[in-house]
Amino acid sequence: MVKTPRSPSGPGEPVPEPLRAGATVLEVLDEGGANRRIRVRVEGWPGFAAGQFVMIGAGPVMAAPRTDPLLPRPMAIYREIDGSGSPDLEILFKVGGRGTALLSEARAGDVVSLVGPLGTPFPGAIPGEQAILVGGGTGVASIYQLARERTRVRDGSVSVLFGARSAGDLMGVDDFEALDAVAVSIATEDGSRGSSGLVTDLLAAALADGIDSSRARVYACGPVGMMRRAAEVAKTHGIGCVVSLENHMACGFGVCLGCAAPLSAGGFGLVCREGPVFDAEAVAWEGLP
């Protein structure tokens, strides 16, 4: 079964119906500091589109049901890796609380609950697109598949701008650098790697460097302040901007209403169903924490 989601630029391409399953943990890798990478195998995995996410259990399934923590965590699908029969999924995350700590302690052979793929993916490319992808912190997990897909756009180009507090907070840089024809730039707030400053400073410099506004589009995921600033910079240069919001949520299906985001046209949009991908101008940024 497939469904056609509403995307920021039109009806969108058909995406698979979500699957509810147990995911077998293959490995959990320590990426340095609080950064982790988990690889899981899901029998019957239907595939996903760039920008979609899963709801993953806070730690392995136990013989006795766990009630602390009770709720799963929304996490971007970083990429698929060819596995045995079904593709393996990789998810990047940062240990920041009890749920992610339990997930980081999972071992090969453990099973974690998983529902996905969920959400509205990134829109299709515009002809000859100059794609500028901006990732802050764990936001880079949402844009790897997009970068990989955009490298296939005829006559297009892909630039990826990384932002983090320090070199130790960067995630996935080697993976992006291994993609063909992807230009990678890095900014760290303490100057420990790449440029010293904010990733949005890199964006402003890139857009001031002769970008064709009719073919360029900015894609951003990360802290709210970073995405808001990225949207402002893009608008200043007459360039469209698409963002992927990272609101907290409990269900992933629009039942709990916990992920509502204010919209510039009034009212709210549920990040799990109408997002996580939105046109930046559709978001009422001042209403987000």
ROKE-511516 format. One record per residue (C-alpha): residue in one letter; x, y, z. Coordinates in Angstrom, 3 decimals. Last residue first. Layout:
BEGIN
[atom 'a'; [X; Y; Z]]
...
//
This chain:
BEGIN
[atom 'p'; [9.838; 27.637; 21.637]]
[atom 'l'; [7.751; 28.076; 18.477]]
[atom 'g'; [5.161; 30.851; 18.287]]
[atom 'e'; [7.538; 33.455; 16.849]]
[atom 'w'; [8.278; 31.082; 13.986]]
[atom 'a'; [4.754; 31.126; 12.569]]
[atom 'v'; [5.536; 28.460; 9.943]]
[atom 'a'; [4.070; 28.613; 6.412]]
[atom 'e'; [6.956; 30.750; 5.176]]
[atom 'a'; [9.396; 27.940; 5.940]]
[atom 'd'; [7.564; 25.516; 3.639]]
[atom 'f'; [6.998; 22.552; 5.885]]
[atom 'v'; [8.532; 19.105; 6.367]]
[atom 'p'; [7.731; 17.331; 9.647]]
[atom 'g'; [5.069; 17.744; 8.576]]
[atom 'e'; [1.320; 17.661; 7.974]]
[atom 'r'; [1.065; 14.333; 9.822]]
[atom 'c'; [3.689; 14.202; 12.589]]
[atom 'v'; [4.241; 17.966; 12.691]]
[atom 'l'; [0.559; 18.636; 13.293]]
[atom 'g'; [-0.305; 22.028; 11.853]]
[atom 'f'; [-1.779; 24.852; 13.889]]
[atom 'g'; [-4.151; 27.746; 13.461]]
[atom 'g'; [-3.448; 30.885; 11.530]]
[atom 'a'; [-1.940; 31.547; 8.104]]
[atom 's'; [1.520; 31.837; 9.690]]
[atom 'l'; [1.137; 28.385; 11.196]]
[atom 'p'; [1.720; 27.399; 14.811]]
[atom 'a'; [3.159; 23.891; 15.360]]
[atom 'a'; [1.215; 21.052; 16.979]]
[atom 'c'; [3.407; 18.168; 18.173]]
[atom 'g'; [1.421; 17.110; 21.241]]
[atom 'l'; [-1.842; 16.559; 19.380]]
[atom 'c'; [-1.993; 13.037; 20.931]]
[atom 'v'; [-3.817; 11.447; 17.988]]
[atom 'g'; [-1.905; 12.913; 15.059]]
[atom 'f'; [-0.209; 9.675; 14.004]]
[atom 'g'; [3.335; 9.948; 15.402]]
[atom 'c'; [2.215; 8.971; 18.917]]
[atom 'a'; [4.021; 10.925; 21.633]]
[atom 'm'; [5.487; 13.979; 19.962]]
[atom 'h'; [8.251; 16.509; 20.579]]
[atom 'n'; [8.777; 18.953; 17.739]]
[atom 'e'; [11.665; 18.480; 15.292]]
[atom 'l'; [10.601; 20.597; 12.334]]
[atom 's'; [11.950; 19.939; 8.838]]
[atom 'v'; [12.357; 23.151; 6.876]]
[atom 'v'; [11.913; 24.199; 3.250]]
[atom 'c'; [13.284; 27.493; 1.977]]
[atom 'g'; [12.656; 29.282; -1.307]]
[atom 'i'; [15.162; 31.840; -2.580]]
[atom 'g'; [14.552; 35.546; -3.060]]
[atom 'h'; [17.904; 36.470; -1.524]]
[atom 't'; [16.397; 38.006; 1.616]]
[atom 'k'; [13.989; 35.069; 1.763]]
[atom 'a'; [16.886; 32.618; 2.008]]
[atom 'v'; [18.487; 34.572; 4.844]]
[atom 'e'; [15.206; 34.763; 6.747]]
[atom 'a'; [14.531; 31.036; 6.305]]
[atom 'a'; [18.029; 30.180; 7.524]]
[atom 'r'; [17.453; 32.429; 10.552]]
[atom 'r'; [14.261; 30.580; 11.417]]
[atom 'm'; [15.958; 27.234; 10.925]]
[atom 'm'; [18.836; 28.176; 13.209]]
[atom 'g'; [16.570; 29.542; 15.915]]
[atom 'v'; [14.413; 26.418; 15.822]]
[atom 'p'; [17.380; 24.085; 16.280]]
[atom 'g'; [18.103; 21.762; 13.353]]
[atom 'c'; [16.798; 21.062; 9.875]]
[atom 'a'; [17.120; 23.224; 6.783]]
[atom 'y'; [16.553; 22.853; 3.050]]
[atom 'v'; [17.400; 25.868; 0.894]]
[atom 'r'; [16.327; 26.084; -2.735]]
[atom 'a'; [18.108; 27.352; -5.820]]
[atom 'r'; [16.961; 27.240; -9.445]]
[atom 's'; [15.179; 30.567; -9.867]]
[atom 's'; [17.469; 32.217; -7.292]]
[atom 'd'; [20.566; 31.516; -9.384]]
[atom 'i'; [23.307; 31.749; -6.742]]
[atom 'g'; [26.051; 34.297; -7.431]]
[atom 'd'; [27.992; 34.109; -4.179]]
[atom 'a'; [25.668; 35.925; -1.795]]
[atom 'l'; [23.728; 32.713; -1.230]]
[atom 'a'; [26.869; 30.885; -0.101]]
[atom 'a'; [27.949; 33.677; 2.258]]
[atom 'a'; [24.529; 33.832; 3.916]]
[atom 'l'; [24.510; 30.048; 4.272]]
[atom 'l'; [27.938; 29.974; 5.862]]
[atom 'd'; [26.767; 32.605; 8.354]]
[atom 't'; [23.713; 30.398; 8.949]]
[atom 'v'; [26.110; 27.662; 10.041]]
[atom 'l'; [27.194; 29.853; 12.919]]
[atom 'g'; [30.684; 30.919; 13.854]]
[atom 's'; [34.280; 29.798; 13.488]]
[atom 's'; [34.786; 28.138; 10.131]]
[atom 'g'; [35.790; 24.499; 9.905]]
[atom 'r'; [36.553; 22.579; 13.067]]
[atom 's'; [37.347; 23.730; 16.614]]
[atom 'g'; [36.063; 27.235; 15.848]]
[atom 'd'; [34.044; 27.446; 19.064]]
[atom 'e'; [30.717; 27.944; 17.297]]
[atom 't'; [31.514; 25.340; 14.692]]
[atom 'a'; [31.004; 25.856; 10.966]]
[atom 'i'; [31.449; 23.174; 8.332]]
[atom 's'; [31.257; 23.099; 4.528]]
[atom 'v'; [30.565; 20.072; 2.320]]
[atom 'a'; [30.285; 20.130; -1.486]]
[atom 'v'; [28.502; 17.025; -2.780]]
[atom 'a'; [29.523; 15.684; -6.192]]
[atom 'd'; [29.698; 12.032; -5.162]]
[atom 'l'; [28.755; 11.206; -1.592]]
[atom 'a'; [31.707; 10.249; 0.640]]
[atom 'e'; [31.800; 13.750; 2.172]]
[atom 'f'; [28.240; 13.239; 3.405]]
[atom 'd'; [29.118; 9.993; 5.157]]
[atom 'd'; [32.305; 11.457; 6.652]]
[atom 'v'; [30.347; 14.360; 8.167]]
[atom 'g'; [27.811; 12.079; 9.865]]
[atom 'm'; [27.614; 13.898; 13.184]]
[atom 'l'; [29.373; 16.972; 14.545]]
[atom 'd'; [29.169; 17.536; 18.306]]
[atom 'g'; [32.826; 16.776; 18.977]]
[atom 'a'; [33.905; 19.432; 16.486]]
[atom 's'; [32.141; 22.071; 18.564]]
[atom 'r'; [28.824; 23.880; 18.888]]
[atom 'a'; [27.570; 22.457; 15.624]]
[atom 'g'; [26.732; 23.510; 12.070]]
[atom 'f'; [27.086; 21.595; 8.824]]
[atom 'l'; [26.420; 23.093; 5.404]]
[atom 'v'; [25.737; 20.670; 2.567]]
[atom 's'; [25.925; 21.813; -1.050]]
[atom 'v'; [24.271; 19.891; -3.867]]
[atom 's'; [24.257; 20.755; -7.561]]
[atom 'g'; [21.882; 20.196; -10.460]]
[atom 'd'; [22.407; 19.482; -14.147]]
[atom 'r'; [20.387; 16.257; -13.856]]
[atom 'v'; [19.268; 15.535; -10.301]]
[atom 'r'; [20.913; 12.324; -9.067]]
[atom 't'; [22.993; 14.092; -6.415]]
[atom 'r'; [19.659; 15.324; -5.028]]
[atom 'e'; [18.731; 11.840; -3.872]]
[atom 'r'; [21.886; 11.384; -1.787]]
[atom 'a'; [21.547; 14.855; -0.274]]
[atom 'l'; [17.909; 14.139; 0.595]]
[atom 'q'; [18.897; 10.833; 2.177]]
[atom 'y'; [21.407; 12.682; 4.355]]
[atom 'i'; [19.006; 15.507; 5.267]]
[atom 's'; [17.068; 14.381; 8.341]]
[atom 'a'; [20.056; 13.077; 10.314]]
[atom 'v'; [21.786; 16.439; 9.800]]
[atom 'g'; [19.269; 17.918; 12.242]]
[atom 't'; [21.164; 16.198; 15.061]]
[atom 'g'; [23.283; 19.325; 15.434]]
[atom 'g'; [22.436; 21.903; 12.767]]
[atom 'g'; [21.971; 20.861; 9.166]]
[atom 'v'; [21.682; 23.196; 6.191]]
[atom 'l'; [21.187; 21.701; 2.733]]
[atom 'i'; [21.680; 24.011; -0.248]]
[atom 'a'; [20.178; 22.475; -3.379]]
[atom 'q'; [20.948; 24.081; -6.720]]
[atom 'e'; [18.179; 22.489; -8.747]]
[atom 'g'; [18.493; 21.813; -12.449]]
[atom 'p'; [14.715; 21.432; -12.667]]
[atom 'i'; [13.050; 21.712; -9.230]]
[atom 'a'; [13.596; 18.746; -6.942]]
[atom 'g'; [10.769; 16.811; -5.347]]
[atom 'p'; [9.392; 17.890; -2.018]]
[atom 'f'; [10.817; 16.672; 1.303]]
[atom 'p'; [8.807; 13.972; 3.008]]
[atom 't'; [5.485; 14.211; 4.878]]
[atom 'g'; [5.356; 12.063; 7.994]]
[atom 'l'; [5.848; 8.474; 9.036]]
[atom 'p'; [7.881; 5.477; 7.886]]
[atom 'g'; [7.274; 3.994; 10.287]]
[atom 'v'; [6.537; 2.404; 13.632]]
[atom 'l'; [9.302; 0.728; 15.623]]
[atom 's'; [9.575; -1.354; 18.780]]
[atom 'v'; [13.092; -2.357; 19.747]]
[atom 'v'; [14.474; -5.886; 19.640]]
[atom 'd'; [17.836; -6.898; 21.062]]
[atom 'g'; [20.024; -9.116; 18.899]]
[atom 'a'; [23.025; -6.784; 18.915]]
[atom 'r'; [22.967; -4.708; 22.093]]
[atom 'a'; [20.866; -1.781; 23.286]]
[atom 'e'; [22.619; 0.615; 25.692]]
[atom 's'; [22.171; 3.638; 23.409]]
[atom 'l'; [18.414; 3.045; 23.439]]
[atom 'l'; [18.388; 3.164; 27.228]]
[atom 'a'; [20.283; 6.470; 27.205]]
[atom 't'; [17.939; 7.814; 24.519]]
[atom 'g'; [14.973; 7.163; 26.783]]
[atom 'r'; [16.607; 8.382; 29.996]]
[atom 'g'; [17.745; 11.704; 28.593]]
[atom 'g'; [20.145; 13.437; 26.210]]
[atom 'v'; [21.973; 10.775; 24.253]]
[atom 'k'; [22.248; 12.124; 20.706]]
[atom 'f'; [20.754; 10.353; 17.744]]
[atom 'l'; [21.601; 8.983; 14.322]]
[atom 'i'; [19.377; 6.310; 12.805]]
[atom 'e'; [20.459; 3.659; 10.338]]
[atom 'l'; [18.043; 1.249; 8.710]]
[atom 'd'; [18.985; -2.116; 7.234]]
[atom 'p'; [17.626; -3.011; 3.823]]
[atom 's'; [15.702; -6.276; 3.660]]
[atom 'g'; [16.912; -9.627; 2.283]]
[atom 's'; [20.332; -9.513; 3.926]]
[atom 'g'; [21.212; -5.842; 4.209]]
[atom 'd'; [21.787; -2.935; 1.870]]
[atom 'i'; [22.037; 0.178; 4.025]]
[atom 'e'; [19.107; 2.593; 4.334]]
[atom 'r'; [19.614; 6.137; 5.554]]
[atom 'y'; [19.132; 8.670; 8.341]]
[atom 'i'; [15.517; 7.924; 9.195]]
[atom 'a'; [14.637; 10.812; 11.473]]
[atom 'm'; [13.746; 10.001; 15.052]]
[atom 'p'; [10.493; 10.327; 17.008]]
[atom 'r'; [10.842; 8.738; 20.460]]
[atom 'p'; [8.595; 6.053; 21.960]]
[atom 'l'; [6.572; 6.659; 25.143]]
[atom 'l'; [6.600; 4.762; 28.424]]
[atom 'p'; [9.889; 5.681; 30.022]]
[atom 'd'; [9.433; 4.157; 32.498]]
[atom 't'; [6.470; 1.895; 31.665]]
[atom 'r'; [8.427; -1.083; 30.392]]
[atom 'p'; [6.473; -4.232; 29.519]]
[atom 'a'; [7.894; -7.323; 31.273]]
[atom 'a'; [9.930; -9.588; 29.013]]
[atom 'm'; [11.703; -6.468; 27.749]]
[atom 'v'; [11.575; -4.650; 24.398]]
[atom 'p'; [14.836; -2.766; 23.969]]
[atom 'g'; [15.213; 0.957; 24.732]]
[atom 'a'; [12.961; 3.973; 24.330]]
[atom 'g'; [10.981; 2.530; 21.449]]
[atom 'i'; [11.243; 4.057; 17.998]]
[atom 'm'; [8.728; 6.293; 16.233]]
[atom 'v'; [10.041; 6.596; 12.711]]
[atom 'f'; [10.842; 9.519; 10.423]]
[atom 'q'; [10.379; 10.849; 6.892]]
[atom 'g'; [12.577; 13.542; 5.389]]
[atom 'a'; [13.779; 11.611; 2.366]]
[atom 'a'; [11.215; 9.011; 1.318]]
[atom 'f'; [10.924; 5.572; 2.873]]
[atom 'g'; [11.125; 1.855; 2.172]]
[atom 'p'; [8.525; -0.827; 2.863]]
[atom 'w'; [10.418; -2.708; 5.617]]
[atom 'g'; [9.167; -6.285; 5.440]]
[atom 'e'; [11.510; -7.508; 8.157]]
[atom 'v'; [13.013; -4.572; 10.009]]
[atom 'r'; [16.769; -4.620; 10.580]]
[atom 'v'; [18.389; -2.068; 12.867]]
[atom 'r'; [21.498; 0.113; 12.862]]
[atom 'i'; [21.991; 2.578; 15.690]]
[atom 'r'; [24.359; 5.540; 15.513]]
[atom 'r'; [25.248; 7.484; 18.675]]
[atom 'n'; [26.494; 10.947; 19.561]]
[atom 'a'; [26.859; 11.875; 23.252]]
[atom 'g'; [30.618; 12.343; 23.004]]
[atom 'g'; [31.999; 10.311; 20.113]]
[atom 'e'; [30.216; 8.324; 17.415]]
[atom 'd'; [29.575; 5.353; 19.709]]
[atom 'l'; [28.049; 2.697; 17.488]]
[atom 'v'; [24.976; 0.623; 18.263]]
[atom 'e'; [24.769; -2.617; 16.337]]
[atom 'l'; [22.409; -5.030; 14.609]]
[atom 'v'; [19.286; -4.243; 16.643]]
[atom 't'; [16.262; -6.191; 15.466]]
[atom 'a'; [13.270; -3.958; 14.777]]
[atom 'g'; [9.894; -5.123; 16.043]]
[atom 'a'; [7.091; -3.996; 13.844]]
[atom 'r'; [4.416; -1.447; 13.008]]
[atom 'l'; [4.649; -0.532; 9.326]]
[atom 'p'; [3.738; 2.808; 7.808]]
[atom 'e'; [2.160; 2.999; 4.343]]
[atom 'p'; [4.744; 3.581; 1.656]]
[atom 'v'; [5.197; 6.936; -0.108]]
[atom 'p'; [3.572; 8.232; -3.284]]
[atom 'e'; [5.236; 11.382; -4.635]]
[atom 'g'; [4.090; 14.830; -3.560]]
[atom 'p'; [0.791; 16.672; -3.973]]
[atom 'g'; [2.440; 20.068; -4.289]]
[atom 's'; [5.340; 22.199; -3.125]]
[atom 'p'; [5.329; 21.865; 0.658]]
[atom 's'; [4.171; 18.226; 0.392]]
[atom 'r'; [0.766; 16.633; 0.943]]
[atom 'p'; [1.314; 12.903; 1.136]]
[atom 't'; [0.359; 10.307; -1.505]]
[atom 'k'; [-0.239; 6.934; 0.078]]
[atom 'v'; [1.158; 3.519; -0.731]]
[atom 'm'; [0.000; 0.000; 0.000]]
//
